[in-house]
Amino acid sequence: MMKKWFGASLLVLVLALAGCSEEKAKPEEKPKTEQTKEKTASDDIANQQAKIIKNMQKNAVELDPKALESDPKAYEKKVIKAVGTVHSEVENGMGGSFELKVGETNFKVMNFTMGKVAPGSDIIVYGNIKTGKDAKSGLPMINATYIE
């Protein structure tokens, strides 16, 4: 009987040690065709994004603050290009905001990009003019979809 207990204990010990070995299972490698398809899909998305950005840059209308002030609907349904200087502290990340000085006029920019913007930097904002003004600051608003 003692031999059975000893044998069973030894077997349990060996199995426990085998289960705790340092060698880790290697992750399964995907077949090359799947890897190629994933790479092609990500390349296609990157190419589409690049085309959209080029198209936006090509077709954007330069923002003239005086024209906007005289006719608030002048830029309605148009992609604008606003060249200016970041004039305030920046809330980074998507949904953050900052003030942009274009000429002599300040705008509140709602950042719908993942890019970071530093105070005092000169940037180009592509997006659209939001109707109305910011409730807190009273500034005209720009929804930024791309920032250089």
Rosetta silent file (secondary structure, phi, psi, omega in degrees, C-alpha in Angstrom):
SEQUENCE: MMKKWFGASLLVLVLALAGCSEEKAKPEEKPKTEQTKEKTASDDIANQQAKIIKNMQKNAVELDPKALESDPKAYEKKVIKAVGTVHSEVENGMGGSFELKVGETNFKVMNFTMGKVAPGSDIIVYGNIKTGKDAKSGLPMINATYIE
SCORE:     score description
SCORE:     0.000 S_00000001
   1 L     0.000  -38.469 -179.754    0.000    0.000    0.000 S_00000001
   2 H   -63.863  -36.411  179.969    2.845    2.298    0.829 S_00000001
   3 H   -65.593  -37.136  178.941    4.340    1.727   -2.610 S_00000001
   4 H   -64.805  -44.513  179.150    1.056    2.788   -4.267 S_00000001
   5 H   -64.136  -42.577  179.335    0.960    6.049   -2.285 S_00000001
   6 H   -63.255  -43.732  179.618    4.590    6.712   -3.029 S_00000001
   7 H   -64.845  -41.891  179.128    4.069    5.958   -6.729 S_00000001
   8 H   -66.393  -40.983  178.914    0.954    8.143   -6.918 S_00000001
   9 H   -64.268  -41.824  178.658    2.711   11.005   -5.101 S_00000001
  10 H   -63.684  -41.309  178.679    5.691   10.729   -7.418 S_00000001
  11 H   -63.263  -43.483  178.585    3.412   10.772  -10.454 S_00000001
  12 H   -62.782  -42.858  179.384    1.598   13.887   -9.174 S_00000001
  13 H   -61.694  -44.815  179.945    4.934   15.609   -8.507 S_00000001
  14 H   -63.488  -44.433  179.275    6.225   14.826  -12.004 S_00000001
  15 H   -64.596  -39.449  178.679    3.020   16.079  -13.620 S_00000001
  16 H   -63.698  -43.543  179.010    3.082   19.254  -11.507 S_00000001
  17 H   -66.606  -37.216  178.835    6.673   19.962  -12.490 S_00000001
  18 H   -66.680  -36.099  179.409    5.904   19.298  -16.145 S_00000001
  19 H   -71.112  -23.285 -177.529    2.985   21.735  -16.000 S_00000001
  20 L  -100.700   14.987 -177.143    5.219   24.438  -14.511 S_00000001
  21 L   -63.266  155.591 -176.788    8.032   24.164  -17.003 S_00000001
  22 L   -77.530  -17.682 -179.255    9.538   27.394  -18.289 S_00000001
  23 L   -71.437  125.052 -178.793    9.037   26.548  -21.893 S_00000001
  24 L  -102.037  151.461  178.888    6.041   28.454  -23.169 S_00000001
  25 L   -66.902  137.996  178.261    3.832   27.472  -26.008 S_00000001
  26 L   -80.377  138.150  178.094    4.642   29.296  -29.190 S_00000001
  27 L   -64.538  146.910  179.040    1.789   31.311  -30.663 S_00000001
  28 L   -67.290  132.747  176.406    0.328   29.842  -33.770 S_00000001
  29 L   -84.678  137.410  178.388    1.619   31.526  -36.849 S_00000001
  30 L   -75.560  146.632  175.540   -0.999   32.618  -39.296 S_00000001
  31 L   -58.245  149.445 -176.716   -0.663   31.282  -42.783 S_00000001
  32 H   -59.413  -30.401  179.575    1.135   33.688  -45.088 S_00000001
  33 H   -65.852  -37.855  178.094   -1.992   34.230  -47.156 S_00000001
  34 H   -68.549  -41.836  178.484   -3.842   35.591  -44.088 S_00000001
  35 H   -61.663  -41.731  179.701   -0.897   37.831  -43.187 S_00000001
  36 H   -64.105  -42.187  179.042   -0.773   39.125  -46.751 S_00000001
  37 H   -63.034  -43.079  179.199   -4.518   39.819  -46.742 S_00000001
  38 H   -63.328  -43.308  179.961   -4.268   41.738  -43.441 S_00000001
  39 H   -64.506  -42.269  178.954   -1.321   43.773  -44.709 S_00000001
  40 H   -63.172  -41.939  179.416   -3.119   44.513  -47.969 S_00000001
  41 H   -63.538  -42.851  179.973   -6.251   45.601  -46.083 S_00000001
  42 H   -68.828  -35.205  175.929   -4.271   47.957  -43.826 S_00000001
  43 H   -65.146  -40.807  178.360   -2.420   49.345  -46.858 S_00000001
  44 H   -61.871  -42.793  179.388   -5.757   49.947  -48.608 S_00000001
  45 H   -63.941  -43.709  179.101   -7.092   51.845  -45.586 S_00000001
  46 H   -62.647  -41.539  178.790   -3.929   53.958  -45.401 S_00000001
  47 H   -65.387  -40.003  178.401   -4.161   54.712  -49.136 S_00000001
  48 H   -63.931  -42.778  178.467   -7.838   55.684  -48.816 S_00000001
  49 H   -62.409  -42.182  179.545   -7.043   58.009  -45.908 S_00000001
  50 H   -62.290  -40.932  178.352   -4.211   59.618  -47.872 S_00000001
  51 H   -64.778  -42.014  179.335   -6.553   60.199  -50.841 S_00000001
  52 H   -62.513  -43.591  179.736   -9.219   61.732  -48.608 S_00000001
  53 H   -64.562  -45.105  178.390   -6.678   64.085  -47.016 S_00000001
  54 H   -60.375  -42.088  179.393   -5.255   65.116  -50.414 S_00000001
  55 H   -63.551  -42.066  179.269   -8.775   65.740  -51.705 S_00000001
  56 H   -64.133  -44.445  179.529   -9.625   67.820  -48.644 S_00000001
  57 H   -62.733  -39.003 -177.891   -6.438   69.871  -48.979 S_00000001
  58 H   -69.898  -40.343 -173.064   -7.081   70.433  -52.686 S_00000001
  59 H   -97.272   -3.155 -178.117  -10.746   71.454  -52.347 S_00000001
  60 L   -67.877  145.024  178.749  -10.643   73.382  -49.057 S_00000001
  61 E   -98.726  128.907  179.560  -11.618   77.057  -49.117 S_00000001
  62 E   -62.569  129.034 -178.611   -9.267   79.467  -47.325 S_00000001
  63 L   -76.813  124.955  173.901  -11.023   80.931  -44.284 S_00000001
  64 L  -113.266  107.002 -176.215  -11.365   84.733  -44.325 S_00000001
  65 H   -56.926  -34.669  179.965  -12.559   85.859  -40.880 S_00000001
  66 H   -67.900  -40.283  177.856  -13.909   89.175  -42.242 S_00000001
  67 H   -65.210  -37.982  178.456  -16.010   87.395  -44.876 S_00000001
  68 H   -66.583  -39.558  179.884  -17.361   85.062  -42.188 S_00000001
  69 H   -65.850  -40.503 -179.437  -18.218   88.002  -39.943 S_00000001
  70 H   -74.462  -31.834  179.008  -20.096   89.814  -42.705 S_00000001
  71 L  -139.049   94.993 -176.865  -21.904   86.661  -43.876 S_00000001
  72 L   -59.130  -19.040  179.911  -22.100   83.854  -41.280 S_00000001
  73 L   -98.293   10.472 -177.304  -23.373   81.427  -43.949 S_00000001
  74 L   -61.632  -31.012 -176.346  -20.505   82.141  -46.356 S_00000001
  75 L  -111.713   17.385 -179.499  -18.772   78.861  -45.543 S_00000001
  76 L   -62.700  133.627  178.870  -21.837   76.706  -44.997 S_00000001
  77 L    61.358   28.143  177.322  -21.374   73.153  -46.338 S_00000001
  78 L  -123.652  147.974  172.473  -17.765   73.875  -47.344 S_00000001
  79 L   -84.148  127.463 -177.967  -14.503   72.406  -46.156 S_00000001
  80 E  -108.036  159.786  174.653  -12.372   75.251  -44.862 S_00000001
  81 E  -123.549  114.279 -179.768   -8.647   75.711  -44.418 S_00000001
  82 E  -113.473  118.867  179.255   -7.748   77.928  -41.462 S_00000001
  83 E  -102.422  123.448 -177.831   -4.120   78.972  -41.056 S_00000001
  84 E  -166.667 -168.785 -178.151   -3.315   80.350  -37.639 S_00000001
  85 E  -118.322  134.705  176.877   -1.580   80.153  -34.285 S_00000001
  86 E   -66.170  124.364 -168.576   -2.753   78.144  -31.295 S_00000001
  87 L  -113.957   11.926 -178.459   -3.698   80.853  -28.840 S_00000001
  88 L  -154.479  178.672  172.427   -4.626   78.961  -25.643 S_00000001
  89 L   -64.086  150.215 -173.748   -4.048   75.896  -23.548 S_00000001
  90 L  -112.667  130.754  169.612   -4.883   72.750  -25.452 S_00000001
  91 L   -91.772  103.427 -176.678   -7.160   69.905  -24.400 S_00000001
  92 L   -74.572  159.200  178.129   -5.424   67.070  -26.270 S_00000001
  93 L    95.410  165.074 -178.577   -7.143   64.068  -27.715 S_00000001
  94 L   -63.067  129.369 -179.063  -10.269   63.567  -29.740 S_00000001
  95 L    94.518   -6.702  176.634  -12.980   65.921  -28.524 S_00000001
  96 E   -74.258  172.018 -179.425  -10.519   68.366  -26.992 S_00000001
  97 E  -143.675  163.234  176.250  -10.571   72.037  -27.885 S_00000001
  98 E  -160.813  166.889  176.154   -8.325   75.067  -28.182 S_00000001
  99 E   -97.208  139.905  179.330   -8.383   78.646  -29.461 S_00000001
 100 E  -123.548  127.939  178.380   -6.882   79.430  -32.854 S_00000001
 101 E   -96.753  113.927  177.939   -5.992   82.951  -33.911 S_00000001
 102 E  -111.935  111.765 -173.933   -6.585   83.457  -37.634 S_00000001
 103 L    64.404 -123.218  178.380   -5.571   86.978  -38.598 S_00000001
 104 L  -102.417    3.450 -174.694   -7.054   89.148  -35.854 S_00000001
 105 E  -108.267  135.709  175.280   -9.940   86.790  -35.067 S_00000001
 106 E   -94.606  142.110  177.225   -9.979   83.995  -32.491 S_00000001
 107 E  -125.899  148.369  171.720  -11.857   80.753  -33.151 S_00000001
 108 E   -93.082  121.626 -178.355  -12.731   77.896  -30.838 S_00000001
 109 E  -106.811  123.570  172.862  -11.525   74.676  -32.509 S_00000001
 110 E   -92.245  117.500 -173.839  -13.081   71.347  -31.609 S_00000001
 111 E   -87.382  107.024  177.169  -10.381   68.776  -32.298 S_00000001
 112 L  -103.463   28.299  176.994  -11.822   65.624  -33.909 S_00000001
 113 L  -116.100  170.634  176.453   -8.368   64.252  -34.709 S_00000001
 114 L   -93.901   -3.882 -176.682   -5.988   62.139  -32.681 S_00000001
 115 L   -71.661  156.480  177.528   -3.150   64.596  -33.218 S_00000001
 116 L  -101.853  145.117 -178.846   -1.561   66.684  -30.504 S_00000001
 117 L  -128.238  136.539 -179.015   -1.294   70.444  -30.735 S_00000001
 118 L  -104.628  141.567  177.161    1.042   72.635  -28.701 S_00000001
 119 L   -57.633  138.060  179.134    0.212   76.168  -27.498 S_00000001
 120 L    86.349   -5.487 -177.970    1.902   78.836  -29.635 S_00000001
 121 L   -83.966  148.152  175.496    2.386   76.570  -32.646 S_00000001
 122 E   -87.838  127.588 -176.141    1.438   77.588  -36.184 S_00000001
 123 E  -137.987  167.227  172.290   -0.971   75.072  -37.686 S_00000001
 124 E  -120.724  125.752 -179.081   -3.373   74.529  -40.557 S_00000001
 125 E  -110.196  130.042  173.965   -6.829   73.273  -39.630 S_00000001
 126 E  -111.528  135.990 -179.982   -9.128   71.576  -42.138 S_00000001
 127 E   172.340 -142.382  177.566  -12.767   71.125  -41.250 S_00000001
 128 E  -140.559  158.467  178.423  -15.997   73.073  -41.264 S_00000001
 129 E   -84.209  130.203  177.931  -17.474   76.126  -39.606 S_00000001
 130 E   -88.957  135.290  179.227  -20.093   75.316  -37.012 S_00000001
 131 E   -67.885  144.347 -178.143  -23.144   77.568  -37.043 S_00000001
 132 E    86.724 -175.599 -178.651  -23.475   79.710  -33.971 S_00000001
 133 E  -124.898  161.772  178.268  -20.845   80.525  -31.395 S_00000001
 134 L   -63.766  129.888 -176.326  -19.318   78.743  -28.441 S_00000001
 135 L   -63.442  -36.624 -177.122  -21.588   79.221  -25.414 S_00000001
 136 L   -77.511  -49.454 -173.104  -18.706   79.698  -22.968 S_00000001
 137 L   -97.682  -20.311 -177.120  -16.316   81.914  -24.926 S_00000001
 138 L    76.569   11.976 -178.374  -18.634   83.460  -27.544 S_00000001
 139 L   -89.919  149.616  171.863  -16.119   82.607  -30.274 S_00000001
 140 E   -62.895  151.534 -172.971  -17.021   81.251  -33.722 S_00000001
 141 E  -115.679  144.960  174.963  -16.356   77.519  -33.903 S_00000001
 142 E  -121.696  131.028  171.394  -14.428   75.244  -36.240 S_00000001
 143 E   -93.965  111.355 -176.482  -14.813   71.449  -36.252 S_00000001
 144 E   -89.404  121.035  176.708  -11.313   70.189  -37.138 S_00000001
 145 E  -103.811  -15.016  177.353  -11.182   66.912  -39.055 S_00000001
 146 E  -154.625  136.143 -179.517   -7.503   67.190  -40.024 S_00000001
 147 E  -130.046  131.392  174.892   -4.664   69.284  -38.592 S_00000001
 148 L  -103.445    0.000    0.000   -1.215   69.879  -40.107 S_00000001
